[in-house]
């Protein structure tokens, strides 16, 4: 079995490229089915496992199959974003087996995030795994990979200080706003969207007690629920252009595939504001705010990529924790690859175990059928049970007994030692009743 990952993230691709490959979680099932179908066609079997992690900072495809299909995975992703595969290749990274596992563990642990040590990515990965499981695209191998990722992330979080000194995207947005406005308690803030990122931003801004907070969302009920936490008002997205000029700071993060705030709407709002500055943060991928807005005078527009230099503060203090975390991840990767090796047909024990269990089931079925026939004839139950257990024992031991009498003296001695370890392990070591180290 091969495991591979293909992805783009904030270090390999700009926000506009990442935006072309953003997948909405609530619509991921048909996307996963399309990916599986493409790779299954390559391998001519239906045992392909797939999962997609899509956030504002990354889109990553994780797959498992008998043979890797990186080129076909790349072409599928390129087609989904309407970009030539060769062009997309310049922005992607591909990893296989232990390197793919290491990457997944680092992502889950917050070591590959724009905000080093941030915990939000772990929840996003768990949601992606849950969605893949519900879509029926998550098999044994990927499930093991992700469950081990979560376990490693938990150990990293509890055993190191990787999350200490961490500055979130939400906190970075407040810092930047503080550089533009002398007193944040005097500004009016508009949040566009009602998801987890907006809730985090609203929490940080609310701590500064701004003059007014409004939540604009496509679903008014969800917007009202979030607004209630901060004593804020609500607005429908359709009303946004008419009221944009009333706000000093606009923070947007929705799942829209097209910009919600256009250049014309901002130009119109600026005129009404008499050139008073706009502070705007677009945390969405794809963009919620048209890129051309950044070129307007009196508009300070930041994207997720623009916040990178702010969130890297405190990097030095976290380096010792990073070293500790990498050690934990190394051990996790070794355990996962050992698990993979055990399942490999050429050297693993899982296929042999499956064959032994299958053979035992055949013997058991034969003896049960024979016992049923004897019971139906009215034979004594104790005699039937005795015959059943003797029949099973003879079938199980027949091959072993034959091997003990086969070959030369050296071969018989080696077989005897193996049989002793398999069947008489509790009697070895002087009849102590247990074997040391087991």
Secondary structure in CASP SS format (residue, H / E / C, confidence):
PFRMAT SS
TARGET T0000
AUTHOR 0000-0000-0000
METHOD secondary structure of the structure
MODEL  1
X C 1.00
X E 1.00
X E 1.00
X E 1.00
X E 1.00
X E 1.00
X E 1.00
X E 1.00
X E 1.00
X C 1.00
X C 1.00
X C 1.00
X C 1.00
X C 1.00
X H 1.00
X H 1.00
X H 1.00
X H 1.00
X H 1.00
X C 1.00
X C 1.00
X C 1.00
X C 1.00
X C 1.00
X H 1.00
X H 1.00
X H 1.00
X H 1.00
X H 1.00
X H 1.00
X H 1.00
X H 1.00
X H 1.00
X H 1.00
X H 1.00
X H 1.00
X H 1.00
X H 1.00
X H 1.00
X H 1.00
X H 1.00
X H 1.00
X H 1.00
X C 1.00
X C 1.00
X C 1.00
X C 1.00
X C 1.00
X E 1.00
X E 1.00
X E 1.00
X E 1.00
X E 1.00
X E 1.00
X C 1.00
X C 1.00
X C 1.00
X E 1.00
X E 1.00
X E 1.00
X E 1.00
X E 1.00
X E 1.00
X E 1.00
X E 1.00
X C 1.00
X C 1.00
X C 1.00
X C 1.00
X H 1.00
X H 1.00
X H 1.00
X H 1.00
X H 1.00
X H 1.00
X H 1.00
X H 1.00
X H 1.00
X H 1.00
X H 1.00
X C 1.00
X C 1.00
X C 1.00
X C 1.00
X H 1.00
X H 1.00
X H 1.00
X H 1.00
X H 1.00
X C 1.00
X C 1.00
X C 1.00
X E 1.00
X E 1.00
X E 1.00
X E 1.00
X H 1.00
X H 1.00
X H 1.00
X H 1.00
X H 1.00
X H 1.00
X H 1.00
X H 1.00
X H 1.00
X H 1.00
X H 1.00
X H 1.00
X C 1.00
X C 1.00
X C 1.00
X C 1.00
X C 1.00
X C 1.00
X C 1.00
X C 1.00
X C 1.00
X C 1.00
X C 1.00
X H 1.00
X H 1.00
X H 1.00
X H 1.00
X H 1.00
X H 1.00
X H 1.00
X H 1.00
X H 1.00
X H 1.00
X H 1.00
X H 1.00
X H 1.00
X H 1.00
X H 1.00
X C 1.00
X C 1.00
X C 1.00
X C 1.00
X C 1.00
X H 1.00
X H 1.00
X H 1.00
X H 1.00
X H 1.00
X H 1.00
X H 1.00
X H 1.00
X H 1.00
X H 1.00
X H 1.00
X H 1.00
X H 1.00
X H 1.00
X H 1.00
X H 1.00
X H 1.00
X H 1.00
X H 1.00
X H 1.00
X C 1.00
X C 1.00
X C 1.00
X C 1.00
X C 1.00
X C 1.00
X C 1.00
X C 1.00
X C 1.00
X H 1.00
X H 1.00
X H 1.00
X H 1.00
X H 1.00
X H 1.00
X H 1.00
X H 1.00
X H 1.00
X H 1.00
X H 1.00
X H 1.00
X C 1.00
X C 1.00
X C 1.00
X H 1.00
X H 1.00
X H 1.00
X C 1.00
X E 1.00
X E 1.00
X E 1.00
X E 1.00
X E 1.00
X C 1.00
X C 1.00
X C 1.00
X H 1.00
X H 1.00
X H 1.00
X H 1.00
X H 1.00
X H 1.00
X H 1.00
X H 1.00
X H 1.00
X H 1.00
X H 1.00
X C 1.00
X C 1.00
X C 1.00
X C 1.00
X C 1.00
X E 1.00
X E 1.00
X E 1.00
X E 1.00
X E 1.00
X E 1.00
X C 1.00
X C 1.00
X H 1.00
X H 1.00
X H 1.00
X H 1.00
X H 1.00
X H 1.00
X H 1.00
X H 1.00
X H 1.00
X H 1.00
X H 1.00
X C 1.00
X C 1.00
X E 1.00
X E 1.00
X E 1.00
X E 1.00
X H 1.00
X H 1.00
X H 1.00
X H 1.00
X H 1.00
X H 1.00
X H 1.00
X H 1.00
X H 1.00
X H 1.00
X C 1.00
X C 1.00
X E 1.00
X E 1.00
X E 1.00
X E 1.00
X C 1.00
X C 1.00
X C 1.00
X C 1.00
X C 1.00
X C 1.00
X C 1.00
X C 1.00
X E 1.00
X C 1.00
X H 1.00
X H 1.00
X H 1.00
X H 1.00
X H 1.00
X H 1.00
X H 1.00
X H 1.00
X H 1.00
X H 1.00
X C 1.00
X C 1.00
X C 1.00
X C 1.00
X C 1.00
X E 1.00
X E 1.00
X E 1.00
X E 1.00
X E 1.00
X C 1.00
X C 1.00
X C 1.00
X C 1.00
X C 1.00
X C 1.00
X E 1.00
X C 1.00
X H 1.00
X H 1.00
X H 1.00
X H 1.00
X H 1.00
X C 1.00
X C 1.00
X C 1.00
X E 1.00
X E 1.00
X E 1.00
X E 1.00
X E 1.00
X C 1.00
X C 1.00
X C 1.00
X C 1.00
X H 1.00
X H 1.00
X H 1.00
X H 1.00
X C 1.00
X C 1.00
X C 1.00
X C 1.00
X H 1.00
X H 1.00
X H 1.00
X H 1.00
X H 1.00
X H 1.00
X H 1.00
X H 1.00
X H 1.00
X H 1.00
X H 1.00
X H 1.00
X H 1.00
X H 1.00
X H 1.00
X H 1.00
X H 1.00
X H 1.00
X H 1.00
X H 1.00
X H 1.00
X H 1.00
X H 1.00
X H 1.00
X H 1.00
X H 1.00
X H 1.00
X H 1.00
X C 1.00
X C 1.00
X C 1.00
X C 1.00
X C 1.00
X C 1.00
X H 1.00
X H 1.00
X H 1.00
X H 1.00
X H 1.00
X H 1.00
X H 1.00
X H 1.00
X H 1.00
X H 1.00
X H 1.00
X H 1.00
X H 1.00
X H 1.00
X H 1.00
X H 1.00
X H 1.00
X H 1.00
X H 1.00
X H 1.00
X H 1.00
X H 1.00
X H 1.00
X H 1.00
X H 1.00
X H 1.00
X H 1.00
X C 1.00
X C 1.00
X C 1.00
X C 1.00
X H 1.00
X H 1.00
X H 1.00
X H 1.00
X H 1.00
X H 1.00
X H 1.00
X H 1.00
X H 1.00
X H 1.00
X H 1.00
X H 1.00
X H 1.00
X H 1.00
X H 1.00
X H 1.00
X H 1.00
X H 1.00
X H 1.00
X H 1.00
X H 1.00
X H 1.00
X H 1.00
X H 1.00
X C 1.00
X C 1.00
X C 1.00
X C 1.00
X H 1.00
X H 1.00
X H 1.00
X H 1.00
X H 1.00
X H 1.00
X H 1.00
X H 1.00
X H 1.00
X H 1.00
X H 1.00
X H 1.00
X H 1.00
X H 1.00
X H 1.00
X C 1.00
X C 1.00
X C 1.00
X C 1.00
X H 1.00
X H 1.00
X H 1.00
X H 1.00
X C 1.00
X C 1.00
X C 1.00
X C 1.00
X C 1.00
X C 1.00
X C 1.00
END
